[in-house]
Amino acid sequence: MSSSAAQGIGLPGARKAGPEQRPSAVASGARRRPGWLWGGIGTVLVSAVGFTLIATELGGRTDVLVLAKDVPAGHVLTAGDLRSVEVAADAGVVPVADRGRVLGRQLRVPVVAGSLLAPGQVGERADFPPTGWSQVSLAVETGAAPPDLARGERVAVLPGPATDGGSAEKGADGDAPAAVVGTVTGVKAPESAGGVRVVTALVETGAVRRAAGFEHPRIVVLPAEGREAP
């Protein structure tokens, strides 16, 4: 019986095919391995690119100014009105580095707390007071104005009673001076109990001297629209 026949019937001692005689499966696996390798490299590259894009996006964030409280139109911005927040860079915001350029300027529109400050919301320093108008500060005693007087209210400033407890203050011609109509731009609380409130009002420049001459001014709130005055 030949050796080939012995191998065919599996006789004892017959030589069996070794691993080197059955290369097909191993060779096939070896041929597929480069594909797995390139696939893994591609995954790593995609992950690296994604990380780079995220890092770039995060790197584009910057500190900008945001309103710390509600402020009305015409309000002069102070350091206490603003805080900073980090957001993605945008041309429609004011960077913290430009804080000095907006402090002391007037707001063109009312802005609520938490809003990002935009360049177009801030006017020039010369925008306020407008031509023909001036601001005047009045020392208002307790009871001489509504307790909830606030910015933006249209008011009439009237002369108070004379210091001797007599009639109201008199003008140069002996008549009671006319009321001065204006808009409240600021109210400062008394520094102590029973003290005066400092009320700032925007009035016509021609009436500033008259309003400032009231020793005991009284303030009456008027309708938001209309020309009537006491």
C-alpha positions in Angstrom: 0.0 0.0 0.0 1.4 3.3 -1.0 2.0 6.2 1.4 -0.6 8.2 -0.4 -3.2 5.5 0.1 -2.2 5.3 3.8 -2.8 8.9 4.2 -6.1 8.5 2.5 -7.4 5.9 4.8 -5.8 7.4 8.0 -3.5 4.5 8.9 -1.6 4.8 12.1 1.7 6.5 11.6 0.6 8.1 8.4 1.9 11.6 7.8 -0.7 14.2 8.2 -0.8 17.6 6.5 1.0 20.2 8.7 0.1 23.8 9.0 2.5 24.7 6.2 0.4 22.4 4.0 -2.9 24.3 4.8 -2.1 28.0 4.3 -5.3 29.1 2.8 -7.1 30.3 6.0 -4.1 31.9 7.5 -3.1 33.5 4.3 -6.6 34.9 3.9 -6.5 36.3 7.4 -3.1 37.9 6.6 -4.5 39.4 3.5 -7.5 41.0 5.4 -5.4 42.4 8.3 -4.2 45.5 6.3 -7.8 46.5 5.8 -8.5 46.4 9.5 -5.4 48.4 10.1 -6.3 51.2 7.7 -9.8 51.2 9.1 -8.5 51.8 12.6 -6.1 54.5 11.4 -9.0 56.2 9.7 -11.1 56.2 12.9 -8.2 57.7 14.8 -7.8 60.4 12.2 -11.5 61.2 12.2 -11.5 61.5 16.0 -8.5 63.7 15.9 -10.1 66.0 13.3 -13.3 66.2 15.4 -11.3 67.1 18.5 -9.4 69.8 16.6 -12.7 71.3 15.4 -14.1 71.3 18.9 -10.9 72.8 20.3 -11.0 75.5 17.6 -14.6 76.3 18.4 -13.9 76.6 22.1 -10.8 78.7 21.3 -13.1 81.2 19.5 -15.0 82.1 22.6 -14.4 85.5 24.2 -15.5 87.6 27.1 -18.2 90.1 26.2 -20.3 92.6 28.1 -23.8 91.8 29.3 -26.3 93.9 31.3 -26.4 93.2 35.0 -29.8 94.8 35.5 -32.7 96.4 33.6 -31.8 99.8 32.3 -34.0 102.3 30.5 -33.3 104.3 27.4 -31.2 107.4 28.1 -29.5 105.7 31.0 -25.8 106.5 31.4 -23.9 103.3 31.6 -21.8 102.7 34.8 -19.5 99.9 35.8 -22.2 98.5 38.1 -24.6 98.1 35.1 -22.3 95.6 33.3 -20.8 92.2 33.9 -18.9 89.8 31.6 -19.8 86.4 30.1 -17.9 84.1 27.8 -19.6 83.4 24.5 -18.6 82.4 20.9 -17.1 85.4 19.2 -19.6 87.5 17.3 -19.4 90.9 15.6 -22.6 92.0 17.2 -21.4 92.2 20.8 -19.1 94.5 22.8 -15.9 92.8 24.1 -14.8 93.3 27.7 -11.7 95.0 26.3 -13.9 97.8 25.0 -15.6 98.4 28.4 -14.0 101.9 28.6 -15.6 102.9 25.3 -19.2 102.4 26.5 -19.0 103.6 30.1 -20.4 107.0 30.5 -22.5 106.7 27.3 -26.2 106.8 26.9 -28.4 103.8 26.0 -30.5 104.4 22.9 -33.0 101.7 23.8 -34.1 100.0 27.1 -32.2 96.8 27.8 -33.2 94.0 30.2 -30.8 92.2 32.6 -28.9 89.4 31.0 -28.9 90.9 27.5 -25.7 91.0 25.5 -24.7 94.6 25.0 -24.6 95.5 21.3 -22.7 98.4 19.8 -25.8 99.9 18.2 -27.5 100.1 21.6 -25.0 102.7 22.9 -25.1 106.3 21.7 -22.4 109.0 21.7 -21.7 111.0 24.8 -23.1 114.1 23.0 -26.4 112.4 22.3 -27.7 113.3 25.7 -29.1 115.7 26.8 -30.5 116.5 23.3 -30.2 120.0 21.9 -32.5 122.4 23.8 -32.8 120.3 26.9 -30.9 120.1 30.1 -30.8 118.0 33.3 -31.5 119.5 36.6 -31.2 118.0 40.1 -33.8 118.7 42.7 -33.7 118.0 46.5 -37.1 116.6 47.1 -38.3 116.4 50.7 -40.3 113.6 52.2 -43.9 113.7 51.0 -43.1 116.2 48.2 -43.2 113.4 45.5 -44.8 110.0 45.0 -42.8 107.3 47.0 -42.6 105.1 43.9 -41.3 107.8 41.6 -39.2 106.2 38.9 -37.1 106.9 35.8 -39.0 107.7 32.6 -42.0 109.2 34.3 -43.3 112.5 32.9 -43.6 115.0 35.8 -44.4 118.6 36.7 -42.1 120.4 39.1 -44.0 122.9 41.3 -42.8 125.4 43.9 -43.4 124.3 47.5 -44.7 126.3 50.4 -42.6 129.2 51.7 -40.1 128.6 54.5 -42.2 130.6 56.9 -45.2 128.3 56.4 -47.1 130.8 54.4 -48.2 130.6 50.8 -46.3 129.1 48.0 -43.0 130.6 46.8 -43.4 133.8 44.7 -41.6 134.8 41.5 -39.9 138.1 40.8 -43.2 139.6 39.7 -45.0 138.4 42.9 -46.8 135.6 41.1 -46.3 132.0 41.7 -43.7 130.7 39.2 -45.1 128.4 36.5 -44.6 124.7 36.8 -41.7 123.1 34.9 -42.5 119.9 32.9 -39.9 117.3 32.4 -39.0 113.6 32.4 -37.4 111.9 35.4 -33.9 110.5 34.5 -32.8 109.4 38.0 -33.9 109.0 41.6 -31.4 108.7 44.4 -32.8 107.4 47.7 -32.2 109.4 50.9 -28.9 108.9 52.6 -30.7 108.7 56.0 -34.2 108.3 57.3 -36.2 111.4 56.7 -33.6 112.8 54.3 -34.2 114.3 50.9 -34.3 112.4 47.7 -32.3 113.7 44.8 -34.4 113.6 41.7 -32.8 114.4 38.3 -35.1 115.5 35.5 -34.7 116.4 31.9 -36.3 119.8 31.2 -36.2 122.5 28.5 -33.0 124.5 28.9 -35.1 127.7 29.2 -36.8 126.4 32.3 -33.7 125.2 34.1 -33.2 128.4 36.1 -36.8 128.4 37.2 -36.7 124.8 38.3 -33.4 125.1 40.1 -34.8 128.1 42.0 -37.5 126.2 43.8 -36.4 125.9 47.4 -39.0 123.2 48.3 -39.9 121.6 45.0 -42.9 119.4 44.7 -43.2 116.8 42.0 -46.5 115.7 40.4 -46.6 112.7 38.0 -48.3 113.5 34.7 -49.8 111.2 32.0 -47.2 109.8 29.7 -48.7 111.7 26.8 -50.3 115.1 26.7 -49.3 118.7 27.2 -51.3 119.5 30.3 -49.5 120.8 33.4 -50.8 122.1 36.7 
